[in-house]
Amino acid sequence: MLNLQVKNESNRLHAVILGIANSNGPTPTAEEAYDPKSLEHILAGTYPQESDMVFELNSFKDVLNRYGVEVYRPDLIEGLNQIFTRDIGFVIDDYFIKSNILPDRAQEWEAIQYIIDQIAPDKLITAPEEFHMEGGDVILWNEYIFIGTYTGEDYAQINTARTNLAGVEFIKSKFPDRKVVSFDLIKSMTNARANALHLDCCFQPVGADKAIIYPGGFRNPADYAFLRDLFGPENLFEITGDEMYEMFSNVFSIAPNVVVSERNFTRLNNWLREQNFIVEEIPYHEIGKQEGLLRCSTLPLIRK
């Protein structure tokens, strides 16, 4: 059996589900796009090629293997995009929570069923379908659970709104001993530079006391102020709108002092090294064209 444990974003990683890009299917049509960045690249003819995405995921796997991480992969479903495993589920403490994801993506759950079968049934949580949540919106930080949401009246019409207030309340009810804090995020169906698809697209803790953050990703300035005060301004790396668009906050921690980052994130990677992090740089730009990056394509199972 898998004995799950995840309490924050940076404890030493021991087991993770990493997405796959093999048999990823044809380039979607504009009508099939889930997010504005994918739409942008579909229309421009620059949508990523499968071979490039397979190469990037293999580069990521090589780094994880080098640190002794047990890497699980989804079963292959022909013609299906299975890169972003973070969306389909997440672990809090020793519980696995099944996400209520977009209906068109339900097949992705079937591909990790063999892993779910290794988890004790009493450690699996499934919310009723009206409780929306995806793993990219759920960030653990010791006693805190940070959750990205969207409170606009047009929630039902916004495809990039993935976690609702009902989902936030569900997590509160299941983890009453945690401090659950929600953040109202900017959303757009057409402008990738005005869309925080998930909380990890504009905020992520690294190490013991630091975080990467885009102040403009929050609809309510008080939400950004809360995080600035919690972490301290001296411990925040503030990114620009262009850097948010490139997914600078969507790096991935293997250990408190080890961060996997995209090799072109020069300003961020230099700052991380100045803070005494080991930075494992890999190519991930092509996958980033789908408005997801390193954190999005991982589902940690065990961090200790």
C-alpha positions, 0 to 999 in steps of 0.5 A: 500500500502507498502511505501518503504524506504531503504537508507542504510544497518543499519537504523531501519528495519520495514519490510523485505521479509525473504526466506523459505526453506520448500519443497526446492527440492532434493539435486541438481546434480553437473551440477545444482550447481549455485556456487562453494560452493554448488558444493563442498558440493554436491560432498562431500555429505554434502549438507544441509538438508531441516529440518536444513535450516527450523530450521535456518530460523525460528531462524532468524524469531524469532529474527526479530519478537522480534524486531517488524519487519514485516516479509513477506515470499514468497508463497510456490512453491513446490520443489523450492529453495526460500531461497535467496530473496536478489537475486530477487529484492532490494529497493533503496529509495522508489523504488523496482527494479526487478533483472534480475536473472539467468533464472532458478530462474525466478519462485522465482519472482512469489512467491513474487507477492502478495507483489509486488501488494502492491507497487504503480506501479510507484515505480516499476523498471524493467530493460531490460534483458541485464542489469544484476543485483542482490540484493547481489551486491547492497549495499546502504550507504547514498549518495552512492550506491556500486555495485559489478560487474565483467569485465572479458571477460569471463563474459558470461561463469561465472555463478557466475558473476551476475551483469554486467557493463550495470546493473551498468549504469542502476542504475546510470541512475535511481538514478542520485543524488546518488554516484554510485561506482562499484567494480570488484570482483573475480569470480570462478566457481570451487573454493569457496575460490576464489569467491566473489559471490556478493559484500556482500560476501566480504564487508558490512557496519555495524552501522554508520561508520564501515564495514566488508571487505575482501581485497582479494575479489576485483580484483583491489586493488584500489577498496579496497583502496577506501573503506579503505579510505572512512571508515577509517582503524580503522573502518574496520574489515578485514576478512581472506580468510577462513572467507570470505568462511564462509560468515563473511561479510554476517551478517544482521543489524536490527538497527544501534546497532543491528546485527544478526550474525552466532553463530560460527563467534566468532572473528567477534562477539567479535569485534562487541561487542567491538564496542558496537553492540548488537549481536544476534547470531543464527545458520546459518551454514547449509544455508551457505553451499549454498554460501549465509547467513543472508543478502542473505536471506533477502530483506528489504522493509522499514528502517527508 
